Amino acid sequence: MHFALPISQRLNKLIRSLRQKKFRDQNNMFLAEGEKLCLELLNSDFDPELIVIRSNPTSDLVEICENFSAKAVPIYTAPKLQFDQMSTSKTPEGILAVVHKQEREIDFEQPFLALDGISNPGNIGTIIRTAEWFGINHIFLGKDCADKYNPKVVRASMGSIFRSTIVHIDDLKTFIKNNYASFEIYGATLHAESELSKIKPKRKYGIIFGSESHGISQELEPIINKKFTIEGAGKNDSLNVAIAVGIVLYKFSQKS
Protein backbone atom coordinates (compact mmCIF):
# COMPACT_ATOMS: atom_id res chain seq x y z
CA MET A 1 0.00 0.00 0.00
CA HIS A 2 1.99 2.94 -1.28
CA PHE A 3 -0.42 5.40 0.38
CA ALA A 4 0.08 4.07 3.95
CA LEU A 5 2.62 5.49 6.42
CA PRO A 6 4.06 3.76 9.51
CA ILE A 7 2.20 4.82 12.64
CA SER A 8 4.22 7.20 14.83
CA GLN A 9 4.63 6.99 18.59
CA ARG A 10 2.74 10.28 18.96
CA LEU A 11 -0.28 8.99 17.04
CA ASN A 12 -0.13 5.67 18.85
CA LYS A 13 -0.35 7.56 22.15
CA LEU A 14 -3.23 9.71 20.88
CA ILE A 15 -5.25 6.71 19.71
CA ARG A 16 -4.78 4.82 22.96
CA SER A 17 -5.78 7.92 24.97
CA LEU A 18 -9.17 8.05 23.21
CA ARG A 19 -10.33 5.10 25.31
CA GLN A 20 -10.91 7.68 28.05
CA LYS A 21 -13.65 10.29 27.96
CA LYS A 22 -11.45 13.12 29.20
CA PHE A 23 -9.11 12.70 26.24
CA ARG A 24 -12.00 12.30 23.80
CA ASP A 25 -13.33 15.61 25.12
CA GLN A 26 -9.91 17.23 25.11
CA ASN A 27 -9.17 16.24 21.50
CA ASN A 28 -12.79 16.38 20.29
CA MET A 29 -12.29 12.98 18.65
CA PHE A 30 -13.31 9.35 19.14
CA LEU A 31 -12.58 5.85 17.81
CA ALA A 32 -14.55 3.79 15.30
CA GLU A 33 -13.24 0.24 14.90
CA GLY A 34 -13.85 -2.56 12.45
CA GLU A 35 -14.78 -3.00 8.81
CA LYS A 36 -18.53 -2.35 9.26
CA LEU A 37 -18.05 0.90 11.19
CA CYS A 38 -15.37 2.19 8.84
CA LEU A 39 -17.64 1.54 5.86
CA GLU A 40 -20.47 3.38 7.62
CA LEU A 41 -18.07 6.24 8.41
CA LEU A 42 -16.96 6.37 4.79
CA ASN A 43 -20.57 6.95 3.72
CA SER A 44 -21.42 9.41 6.50
CA ASP A 45 -20.95 13.15 6.94
CA PHE A 46 -18.54 12.65 9.86
CA ASP A 47 -14.98 13.86 9.35
CA PRO A 48 -12.25 11.21 9.88
CA GLU A 49 -8.88 12.45 11.13
CA LEU A 50 -6.99 9.30 10.12
CA ILE A 51 -7.25 5.58 9.47
CA VAL A 52 -4.97 2.86 10.88
CA ILE A 53 -4.75 -0.53 9.21
CA ARG A 54 -2.99 -3.62 10.52
CA SER A 55 -0.07 -5.09 8.54
CA ASN A 56 -0.98 -7.71 5.94
CA PRO A 57 -4.59 -6.56 5.55
CA THR A 58 -7.29 -8.33 3.56
CA SER A 59 -8.19 -7.05 0.10
CA ASP A 60 -11.49 -5.71 1.49
CA LEU A 61 -9.68 -3.56 4.05
CA VAL A 62 -7.25 -2.31 1.41
CA GLU A 63 -10.21 -1.23 -0.72
CA ILE A 64 -11.75 0.66 2.19
CA CYS A 65 -8.43 2.43 2.80
CA GLU A 66 -8.16 3.34 -0.88
CA ASN A 67 -11.57 5.00 -0.66
CA PHE A 68 -10.53 6.99 2.40
CA SER A 69 -7.25 7.91 0.72
CA ALA A 70 -9.18 9.19 -2.28
CA LYS A 71 -10.86 11.62 0.14
CA ALA A 72 -7.45 12.80 1.37
CA VAL A 73 -7.71 10.99 4.71
CA PRO A 74 -4.25 9.95 5.96
CA ILE A 75 -3.71 6.18 6.19
CA TYR A 76 -1.27 4.61 8.64
CA THR A 77 -0.17 1.03 9.11
CA ALA A 78 0.87 -0.82 12.28
CA PRO A 79 2.23 -4.31 12.97
CA LYS A 80 -0.23 -6.73 14.56
CA LEU A 81 0.96 -6.42 18.16
CA GLN A 82 0.99 -2.64 18.05
CA PHE A 83 -2.40 -2.49 16.32
CA ASP A 84 -3.97 -4.88 18.83
CA GLN A 85 -2.69 -2.70 21.68
CA MET A 86 -4.35 0.35 20.13
CA SER A 87 -7.64 -1.42 19.58
CA THR A 88 -10.34 -1.60 22.27
CA SER A 89 -11.88 -4.74 20.76
CA LYS A 90 -11.18 -8.25 22.08
CA THR A 91 -10.96 -9.46 18.48
CA PRO A 92 -9.62 -6.56 16.40
CA GLU A 93 -10.63 -6.61 12.74
CA GLY A 94 -7.52 -4.84 11.49
CA ILE A 95 -8.84 -1.34 10.83
CA LEU A 96 -9.76 1.63 13.00
CA ALA A 97 -10.56 5.29 12.46
CA VAL A 98 -10.00 8.40 14.54
CA VAL A 99 -13.05 10.58 13.96
CA HIS A 100 -13.94 14.17 14.79
CA LYS A 101 -16.97 14.55 17.02
CA GLN A 102 -20.07 16.12 15.53
CA GLU A 103 -23.19 17.62 17.06
CA ARG A 104 -26.43 17.48 15.08
CA GLU A 105 -29.22 20.05 15.32
CA ILE A 106 -32.29 18.85 17.22
CA ASP A 107 -35.58 18.68 15.34
CA PHE A 108 -38.13 19.34 18.07
CA GLU A 109 -40.96 17.93 15.95
CA GLN A 110 -39.52 14.42 15.93
CA PRO A 111 -40.32 11.65 18.45
CA PHE A 112 -37.51 10.84 20.86
CA LEU A 113 -36.15 8.47 23.45
CA ALA A 114 -34.79 9.79 26.75
CA LEU A 115 -32.45 7.50 28.68
CA ASP A 116 -32.14 8.04 32.41
CA GLY A 117 -29.13 6.67 34.28
CA ILE A 118 -28.21 3.93 31.79
CA SER A 119 -24.49 3.45 32.34
CA ASN A 120 -23.84 0.26 30.34
CA PRO A 121 -22.25 1.40 27.03
CA GLY A 122 -23.25 -1.78 25.21
CA ASN A 123 -26.90 -1.12 26.07
CA ILE A 124 -26.65 2.50 24.91
CA GLY A 125 -25.15 1.46 21.57
CA THR A 126 -27.76 -1.27 21.04
CA ILE A 127 -30.56 1.19 21.85
CA ILE A 128 -29.19 3.66 19.27
CA ARG A 129 -29.11 0.88 16.67
CA THR A 130 -32.58 -0.41 17.57
CA ALA A 131 -34.10 3.06 17.62
CA GLU A 132 -32.84 3.79 14.11
CA TRP A 133 -34.38 0.52 12.88
CA PHE A 134 -37.77 1.79 14.06
CA GLY A 135 -37.25 5.28 12.66
CA ILE A 136 -36.35 7.07 15.91
CA ASN A 137 -33.29 9.24 15.34
CA HIS A 138 -33.37 11.48 18.41
CA ILE A 139 -31.96 10.09 21.66
CA PHE A 140 -31.30 12.16 24.75
CA LEU A 141 -28.87 10.85 27.35
CA GLY A 142 -29.42 12.06 30.89
CA LYS A 143 -26.89 12.30 33.69
CA ASP A 144 -25.09 9.10 34.62
CA CYS A 145 -25.56 7.68 31.12
CA ALA A 146 -22.53 6.29 29.29
CA ASP A 147 -20.72 8.67 26.96
CA LYS A 148 -22.13 8.41 23.44
CA TYR A 149 -18.57 8.25 22.05
CA ASN A 150 -17.42 5.45 24.36
CA PRO A 151 -15.83 2.84 22.03
CA LYS A 152 -18.32 0.19 23.20
CA VAL A 153 -21.26 2.50 22.44
CA VAL A 154 -19.89 3.27 18.98
CA ARG A 155 -19.24 -0.40 18.25
CA ALA A 156 -22.65 -1.61 19.50
CA SER A 157 -24.45 1.06 17.44
CA MET A 158 -23.15 -0.64 14.27
CA GLY A 159 -22.99 2.68 12.43
CA SER A 160 -26.32 4.14 13.58
CA ILE A 161 -24.39 6.68 15.64
CA PHE A 162 -23.31 8.34 12.37
CA ARG A 163 -26.93 9.01 11.38
CA SER A 164 -28.66 9.75 14.68
CA THR A 165 -29.06 12.89 16.79
CA ILE A 166 -27.71 11.87 20.19
CA VAL A 167 -27.40 14.60 22.81
CA HIS A 168 -26.22 14.53 26.42
CA ILE A 169 -28.65 16.54 28.58
CA ASP A 170 -27.74 17.31 32.19
CA ASP A 171 -31.30 18.22 33.23
CA LEU A 172 -33.72 16.01 31.29
CA LYS A 173 -36.74 17.19 33.24
CA THR A 174 -36.30 20.86 32.40
CA PHE A 175 -35.19 20.13 28.83
CA ILE A 176 -38.26 17.99 28.03
CA LYS A 177 -40.64 20.28 29.88
CA ASN A 178 -39.40 23.38 28.03
CA ASN A 179 -39.16 21.89 24.54
CA TYR A 180 -41.84 19.21 24.30
CA ALA A 181 -44.94 20.71 25.90
CA SER A 182 -47.20 19.43 23.09
CA PHE A 183 -45.79 15.86 23.23
CA GLU A 184 -47.23 12.88 25.04
CA ILE A 185 -44.48 11.64 27.35
CA TYR A 186 -44.50 7.93 28.16
CA GLY A 187 -42.53 6.11 30.82
CA ALA A 188 -41.63 2.42 30.88
CA THR A 189 -41.85 1.11 34.45
CA LEU A 190 -42.42 -2.19 36.21
CA HIS A 191 -45.07 -0.76 38.52
CA ALA A 192 -47.48 0.91 36.08
CA GLU A 193 -51.14 -0.17 35.92
CA SER A 194 -51.38 0.24 32.12
CA GLU A 195 -49.96 -2.50 29.90
CA LEU A 196 -47.94 -1.78 26.78
CA SER A 197 -50.42 -3.71 24.62
CA LYS A 198 -53.16 -1.20 25.56
CA ILE A 199 -51.13 1.90 24.67
CA LYS A 200 -52.17 3.88 21.58
CA PRO A 201 -49.35 6.38 21.05
CA LYS A 202 -49.95 9.90 19.85
CA ARG A 203 -48.19 11.20 16.74
CA LYS A 204 -45.89 13.36 18.84
CA TYR A 205 -44.34 11.39 21.65
CA GLY A 206 -41.27 10.78 23.75
CA ILE A 207 -40.47 7.66 25.75
CA ILE A 208 -38.36 7.64 28.90
CA PHE A 209 -36.43 4.52 29.90
CA GLY A 210 -34.57 4.12 33.17
CA SER A 211 -31.87 1.73 34.25
CA GLU A 212 -32.70 -1.92 34.99
CA SER A 213 -31.64 -1.58 38.62
CA HIS A 214 -33.22 1.77 39.54
CA GLY A 215 -35.86 2.50 36.91
CA ILE A 216 -36.88 6.05 36.05
CA SER A 217 -35.67 8.58 38.63
CA GLN A 218 -38.22 10.33 40.82
CA GLU A 219 -37.34 13.75 39.44
CA LEU A 220 -38.62 12.74 35.99
CA GLU A 221 -41.92 11.28 37.25
CA PRO A 222 -43.86 14.60 37.10
CA ILE A 223 -43.33 15.08 33.34
CA ILE A 224 -44.60 11.61 32.39
CA ASN A 225 -48.17 11.63 31.04
CA LYS A 226 -48.61 7.87 30.79
CA LYS A 227 -46.74 5.04 32.46
CA PHE A 228 -46.86 1.50 31.16
CA THR A 229 -45.35 -1.89 31.83
CA ILE A 230 -44.33 -4.65 29.44
CA GLU A 231 -46.47 -7.62 30.37
CA GLY A 232 -44.71 -10.97 30.60
CA ALA A 233 -45.30 -14.54 31.73
CA GLY A 234 -42.04 -15.40 33.48
CA LYS A 235 -40.82 -14.90 37.04
CA ASN A 236 -37.74 -12.74 36.47
CA ASP A 237 -38.16 -9.23 37.79
CA SER A 238 -36.80 -7.15 34.90
CA LEU A 239 -35.89 -7.04 31.21
CA ASN A 240 -32.60 -5.91 29.75
CA VAL A 241 -33.26 -2.27 28.91
CA ALA A 242 -32.11 -2.57 25.28
CA ILE A 243 -34.49 -5.49 24.74
CA ALA A 244 -37.28 -3.52 26.43
CA VAL A 245 -36.66 -0.61 24.02
CA GLY A 246 -36.99 -2.97 21.06
CA ILE A 247 -40.30 -4.39 22.33
CA VAL A 248 -41.72 -0.94 23.05
CA LEU A 249 -40.67 0.57 19.74
CA TYR A 250 -42.15 -2.37 17.84
CA LYS A 251 -45.48 -1.69 19.56
CA PHE A 252 -45.23 2.05 18.94
CA SER A 253 -44.45 1.42 15.26
CA GLN A 254 -47.76 -0.41 14.74
CA LYS A 255 -50.45 1.73 13.16
CA SER A 256 -53.46 0.15 14.82
LOLUM-814699 format. One line per 3 residues: number of its first residue (from 1); their letters; for each residue x negated, y, z of C-alpha. Coordinates in steps of 0.5 Angstrom, whole numbers, plus 500, padded with zeros to 3 digits. Each point is the difference from the previous one (the first is absolute). Last residue first. Layout:
% LOLUM-814699
NUM> a> X/Y/Z  ...
% end
This chain:
% LOLUM-814699
256> skq> 607/500/530  494/503/496  495/496/503
253> sfk> 493/504/502  501/501/507  501/493/501
250> ylv> 493/498/497  497/506/503  502/497/507
247> igv> 498/493/499  493/503/497  499/505/506
244> aia> 502/494/505  494/496/496  495/506/502
241> vnl> 503/500/507  498/493/501  507/498/503
238> sdn> 502/500/508  502/496/506  499/493/497
235> kga> 507/495/501  502/499/493  507/502/496
232> gei> 498/507/498  504/507/500  496/506/498
229> tfk> 502/505/505  503/507/498  499/507/503
226> kni> 504/506/497  499/507/500  493/500/503
223> ipe> 498/507/502  501/499/507  496/494/500
220> leq> 493/502/498  498/503/507  501/493/503
217> sig> 495/496/495  503/495/495  498/493/502
214> hse> 494/499/505  497/493/498  502/499/493
211> sgf> 499/507/499  505/505/497  504/501/494
208> iig> 504/506/498  504/500/494  502/507/495
205> ykr> 506/501/496  503/504/495  504/495/495
202> kpk> 504/498/507  499/493/502  505/495/501
199> iks> 498/496/506  504/494/502  495/495/498
196> les> 495/503/505  504/499/506  503/505/504
193> eah> 499/500/508  493/502/500  495/496/505
190> lta> 495/498/495  499/506/497  499/503/493
187> gyi> 502/507/500  504/504/494  500/507/499
184> efs> 505/503/495  498/506/496  502/507/500
181> ayn> 496/502/506  494/497/497  494/506/500
178> nki> 501/503/507  502/494/504  496/495/496
175> ftk> 493/504/502  503/502/507  500/492/501
172> ldd> 494/498/497  496/504/503  492/499/498
169> ihv> 502/498/493  495/496/496  503/500/493
166> its> 500/495/494  503/502/494  499/493/495
163> rfi> 497/499/494  493/499/502  502/496/506
160> sgm> 504/495/496  493/497/498  500/494/504
157> sar> 503/503/506  496/495/504  493/502/498
154> vvk> 502/508/501  503/498/507  494/495/501
151> pny> 495/506/498  503/505/505  502/505/495
148> kda> 507/501/503  497/500/507  504/496/505
145> cdk> 506/502/503  499/503/507  504/507/498
142> glf> 505/499/495  499/498/493  505/502/495
139> ihn> 501/496/493  503/503/494  500/495/494
136> igf> 506/496/501  502/497/493  501/493/503
133> wea> 493/497/498  497/507/502  502/498/507
130> tri> 497/493/500  493/503/498  500/505/506
127> itg> 503/495/505  495/495/498  494/506/501
124> ing> 503/502/507  501/493/502  493/498/498
121> pns> 498/507/504  503/498/507  501/506/504
118> igd> 507/501/499  502/505/505  506/503/496
115> lal> 501/499/492  505/505/496  502/497/494
112> fpq> 503/505/495  506/501/495  498/506/495
109> efd> 503/507/500  494/503/504  495/498/495
106> ier> 494/501/503  493/502/497  495/495/499
103> eqk> 493/500/504  494/497/497  494/497/503
100> hvv> 494/499/496  498/493/498  494/496/501
97> ali> 501/494/496  499/492/501  498/494/496
94> gep> 497/493/501  506/497/502  498/500/508
91> tks> 503/494/504  500/503/507  502/507/498
88> tsm> 497/506/503  494/500/494  494/504/501
85> qdf> 496/494/503  503/495/495  497/505/495
82> qlk> 493/500/503  500/492/500  502/500/493
79> pat> 496/504/497  502/507/499  502/504/493
76> yip> 503/507/499  504/503/495  501/508/500
73> vak> 507/502/497  500/504/494  507/497/497
70> asf> 496/495/495  496/498/506  507/498/504
67> nec> 502/496/494  493/497/499  501/498/508
64> iev> 506/496/498  497/497/495  495/497/504
61> lds> 504/498/505  504/496/495  493/497/497
58> tpn> 499/497/507  494/504/504  493/498/501
55> sri> 498/505/505  506/503/504  503/506/497
52> vil> 501/507/504  504/505/497  500/508/501
49> epd> 504/506/502  506/497/498  506/506/499
46> fds> 507/497/501  505/501/494  501/493/499
43> nll> 498/495/494  493/499/503  502/499/507
40> elc> 505/495/498  494/496/497  496/501/506
37> lke> 505/498/504  501/493/497  493/499/499
34> gea> 498/501/507  498/505/505  503/508/501
31> lfm> 496/504/505  502/507/502  498/507/499
28> nnq> 501/507/504  492/499/502  502/502/507
25> drf> 507/497/500  497/494/498  494/500/504
22> kkq> 505/501/506  504/495/498  495/494/500
19> rls> 499/495/495  497/506/495  494/500/504
16> ril> 498/494/496  500/503/493  496/506/503
13> knl> 495/496/502  499/496/494  501/507/496
10> rqs> 494/503/504  496/493/499  501/500/493
7> ipl> 504/496/495  496/498/494  503/503/494
4> afh> 505/497/495  501/503/493  495/495/496
1> m> 504/494/503
% end
